[in-house]
Amino acid sequence: MILGALLIPIGLLWYGWEAEARVHWIVPDIGASVFECRIILGTQAMQAYVMDSYSQHTASAMAAAQLLRSITGFAYPTFAPGLYDKLGYGWGNSILAFAFIAIGLSELLFLWKLGARRV
């Protein structure tokens, strides 16, 4: 999960700035592939964590995690066109990368520090 979390902003920045520079199509696609592979890696690690942490209520915990991802996936198309129209691909993806660093990495550090505690 840590590897995935560290490489997600790298993939976003790679894709955004290479698409902004209009280089050969394969270069932004490689950046997008780095981003997508790390999303899968992070999602699978998060699912394993939820299943291990809430073994008695796995279905409910997985549904809650999926709901949050679905809301995010629903909300993205509402603001993405305006974001990319005003800022372009480079700065638009930079904003997303910075938001992930602020939210995603802090969440990961929180889970690392407090995740194994039982109440």
N, C-alpha and C positions, 0 to 999 in steps of 0.2 A: 504494500500500500504506500509506503514511503517513496519507493522508486516511481510509482505512478504519479504521486502527488508532486514530486519534484519536476517531472518531465512534462506535465500538462501545460504549465505556462510556457515552457520552451517550445512545445509544438504549436501553441497558439501564436506566439510571437513570430516563429519561423514562417508559418503559413501566412499570417497577416502582412508582414513586411515584404515577403517575396511576392505575394499577390499584388501588393501596392506598387512594387517596382516593375511589375509586368515582365518578369523573367520567363524563361522557358517553362511550359506548363508542368513539367515533372517536378520542379523544385518546390512549388507550393503544395503539390500533391504529396510529396514526401513529408513535408511539415504537417499536413493534415493527417497523414498516416501515423506519425509519431504521436500526435494528439489523440487520435482514436484508439490506438493500441494501449495507451496509458489510461484512457477512460475505461476500457474493458478490464485492464489489470486492477484498477482501483475499485471498480464496481464489484468484481468477483471477490476481492479481498474484503470489501465491506459486507457482502452477503455472507461470507464465511464467518466474519466477526459477529454479525447479528444472529446467525444460526447457533454459534457456540455460546453466545452470551444469554440468549433467551430460548434455551432448548425446550422448555415447557410450553412456550407460546410462540414457536417459530413462525407459524402461518400469520399471526397477527403482526409480529415484528416485521416480517418481510413485506406485508401489505402496507404498513406505515412507511417503510423505506421506499417502496415503489410509488406510493402516493406523492411523496415529496419530489421524486425524480420526474413523475408525470406532470406535476404542477410546473416545475421548472421548464420542462419540454414544451408545455402549453404556452407559457409566458414568453419564451424566447422569440417566437415569430411576431409577437405584438410590438416589441421594441427594436428588433434587429434591423429592419429596413431603414428606420429613421437613424439609428446609430451609424450604420455604414454609409448612408447618404450624406450625413453631416461630417463624419470623421474620416471616412475612407476605411479600407481594410486594415491598414497598418495600425492606426490609432484605435480603431474599433476593437480589434483583437487585443491590443495592448490594454485597453480598459477591462476587457474580460479576463485577461491574464492577471492583472493587478487585483481584480475582485476575487479571483480564485486564490491568489496568494494570501489575501487578507482573510477570506472566509475558510477556504479549503485547508490551508496549511495550519491555521489556528485550530480548526476542528480536529485535525489529525494529531496535533500536539496535545490537545485536550484528551483525546482518546488514549494516547500513549501514556499520559501522566495519570489519568484517573480511571481509565477503562477497566482495569482488572480489579478494582475495589468492589466489595460486596457491601450492600447496606443492610 
